[in-house]
Structures are given as C-alpha cells and as structure tokens.
Amino acid sequence: MEDNTEASAGPGGAVAQADLDARWQFLRQEVARQLASYRRRRRRDKRKAFALQMATVTLSATVTILLGLRTSDATRAWMLNIALVLGALITVLAAAEAFFTHRRLWVLRTGTVRRLETLGRHLDFYSAGVGGRPTDPAVLGDCLAELDAIIAEDQRAWHQLRETPAAAKESAFSLGAADPTPSPSASGNDSGAPATPGV
C-alpha cells in the first residue's frame, strides 16, 4: 500500500512541478517582452525630446543673431521677416512639446524600465535553484502582482500626463500617493499608451 501511495504521489508531484515551470517560463517571457517594449518607447521619447529641445534652442539662437546683426536697412528688413517666421516656428515647437510631453514620458519610462529590470533580476534569482527550477509557487503570484503593479502605475501616470494641465504636469510622477488603478488599454499598442500583459 505504501509503495502504491508513493507511486501515485510521484507523478502528481512531477505534474505540479511541470505546471510551475511553465508558469515561471511564461512570466519571465512576459517580463522580457514588457521590458523590450518600454525600452523601445523610452528611446523614442528621448530621441523626440532631444530633437525638439535642440530645434527650439537653435531657432532661438538664430533669431537672436538675426535681430542683433548690424546691416543695411534693406537687409535688416529681410532679416526681421526671417526672425518673425523662426519665432513662429519656436511657438509651434513649444506647443508640440507641451502636448506630447516627450521629456516627461522619457523620465516616466526610465523609471518603469528600472523597475522591470529589478523584477527580472528577482525572477532570475528565484529560478537559480538546483537545476534552475523554481520551488516556491507563492513567489510566482508575488512576482505576477508586481508586474501588474508596475504596468498599472505607468499607465496611471501616462493618463495623468494627458489629463493634467501643462503647468501641473511636473507633479505627475508622484506615483506612491495612491494605489494604482489599471485602466483599459489595447494590448500590443506601440503608441504612447502602455500595454497590459497577456496574463
């Protein structure tokens, strides 16, 4: 009877371990997928923020030079017209930055990437047991909850940036004041809106 009990318990334990391994594998792949996505968005926001900032500074410097040059009256009138056009372009670029908030999104996505990297290290640590097999099912639920919290906080901050007036957007990164509340978002969307993990 004892041998039969052990024989029946053995396959059941193997099935449970295989199920745990599959769930760990899925979670690690999902963390890697989200990390790659947020890194891509961070690079995009950084590139656009840098381009807007450099264009604005360059145009401003050009306007200053045009207005300060000492030339003949005919040439000066031509330069004033150019400076007027460049000043209008500066206004357009400033409005674009205020609307799209690439710099603030870059800062936000940098924080999200750092948290996802930390979660990835924790997953590697918990999986670094004998034979590289995780042994604690409770840790799986904790890591999954942490992944959901990271994405929910990023999404909440993104909505704050879109809904908050430009003058108050600098305070949109105080994410610890309230519990994150996930909002519906299309998965796999590579626009500014963050994706929700396919769990």
N, C-alpha and C positions, 0 to 999 in steps of 0.2 A: 504493500500500500504506500509506503514511504517513497519507494522508487517511482511509483506512478505519479505521486504528487510532485516530485522534483522534475519528472519529465514533462508534466503539463505546465509547471511554472517556468521552465526554461524557455520554451518557445514564446510564451506570453511576455517574458522579460525582453526577449530579443525583438519582438514586435514593438514593444513600448520604446525601446532604445532607438529602433529604426525610425519610429514616428518622431521622436525627439530630435534625431539627427536631421530629418527632413525639415522640421520647423526651424531649427537653427540655420540650416542652409538657406532657407527662404529669407529669414530675417537678415542674414549677412548680405545676401544679394540685394535685398531692398534697401539696406543702408548704403551699399555701394552705389546703387542706382540714384538714390536721392542725393548722395554726396557729389556724384558726377554732374547731376543736373544743376545743383546750386553753385558748384564751381563754375560751370559754364555761364550761368546768369551773373555771377559776381564779376567774371572777366568782361562780360558785355557791358554791365553798368559802369565798371571802372573805365573802360575804353570810351564810352559815350560821355561820362562826366569829365574826363580829361580833355576830350575834343571840344566840348562846349566851353570849358574854362579857358583853354588856350585860345580858342577863336575869339572869345569875348575880350581877353587881355590884349591880344594882337590888334583887334579892331580899335580898342580904346587907345592904345599907344599910337596907332596910325592917325586917329582923329586929333590927338594932342599935337602930333608933329605937323599935320596939315594946318591946324589953326595957329601954330607958332612960327611957321616959316615966313620970312620977310621977302616978298616978291612984288612984282608989278601989280597994278590994280586988276588988269585983265586976268592974269594968272591967279591972283588971290580969289577972285570971284569964282573961278573954276574949282579951286581947292575947297572953298567953302561949300560948294554944291556936293563935292565928293564927301566931305566930312559930314554933311547932313544925311546923305544916304547911308554912310557907315554907322552913324548914330542910330538910325532907324533899324539897321541890322542888329546892333547891340541890344536894342529893346526886344527884338524878336527872339534872340538867343536867350536873354534873361527870362522871358516868358516861357520858353521851352523848358528851361531848367526848373523853373518854379512848378510847372505842370508835371513833368516826368520825374523829377527828383532823383536823377541818376546817382548823384553823390550820396544821398541818404540811403538809397537802395543798395549801393555798394557797401556802405557801412553795415547795414542790416544783414545782407547776405554773407558778409565776412563773419559776423557773429554766428550765424546759422551753420556755416561751414565748419567753424571751430567746434561747435557742439556735436555735429555729426562725426567729425574726426575723433572726438573723445569717445563717443558711443561705439565707433568702430574699434577703437583700441580695447574697450571693455569687452566687446564680443570676442575679439581675438584672445584676450586674457582668459575669459571663462571657457573658451574652447581649447585651451592649451593644456588640457589634462592628458592622461595616459592615452596614447593613440590619437590625440587631437579630438576627443569625443567629449561633448558637454555632459555633465552628470546631474545638474540641478534644474528641473523643469521650472521652478519658481523664478529663476533668473530670466528665463525666456520671456515670461509675462512682464517682468520689470523692464527689460530692455525694449520690448514692443511698446509699452506705455511711454517710455522715454522718447522713442522715435515719434510717436503720435504727438507728444507734448511739444517737441522741437518744431515740427511742421505746423502745428496749430498756432504756436507763438509767432512764427514767421508770418503766417497768413494773417493773424490779427494785426500785427504791426504794419503789414502791407496795406490792409484796409484802412488803418488809421492814417497812413500817409496819403491815401487817396481821398479820405473824407475830411481831414483836418485842414483848416486854412493854412496858407503858406507861412504866415508869421508864427504859427504854433507848431510847425512840423518838427522842429528840433527836439521837442519833448516826446516824440512818438516812440522813442526807443526805451522808455522805462517799462520793460516788459514784466517785471516782477510784482507789480502793484495788484494784479488781479489774476485769477485762474484763467488760462487760455480757453477760449470757446471756439471750436472749429467752425468754419463757415463752408458752405458747399463750394466746391471748385472742380473744374473739369480736370481729370487726370491726364497727364502727359502733355499739358499745355505748356509751351515753351515761351509764353509771353511773360509779363511781369508777375502774373498770379502764380503762386506756388502750387505744386501738385500734391495730391493726397496719396499716401502709399496704398497700394492694392492689397490690403490685408483682408 
